[in-house]
Amino acid sequence: QVELVESGGGLVQAGGSLRLSCAASRRVNINSIYTMGWYRQVPGKQRELAAQISRGDRTDYADSVKGRFTISADNAKNMVFLQMDSLNPENTALYYCQFSTTMRAFWGQGTQVTVSS
């Protein structure tokens, strides 16, 4: 069983930055990974994709974060990162890491990001 552990969340003022990290508890065959990504959820709303990176390093972003968030990965370490700049209160959410693989999707427990105005 693979566990994903997120870190880097916290409280930041509007305009600030945070860097989220996600690490897999054990080695995942890189060839079995389709995408690594970050999703976010606020109470009462569905979980939505913020950013993802696929095999071959193609990246996709939600329109609302384009130009402010940057996703990257260290495939050798099975880690994925999300650099979040120019944060605003609308970015407040619980952020989840996800690995989509040939077997199934794995999810982390989430890390809270709170942006104060």
Secondary structure, 3 states (H helix, E strand, C coil): CCCEEEECCEEEECCCCEEEEEEECCCCCHHHEEEEEEEEECCCCCCEEEEEEECCCCEEECHHHCCCEEEEEEHHHCEEEEEECCCCHHHCEEEEEEEEECCCEEEECCEEEEEEC
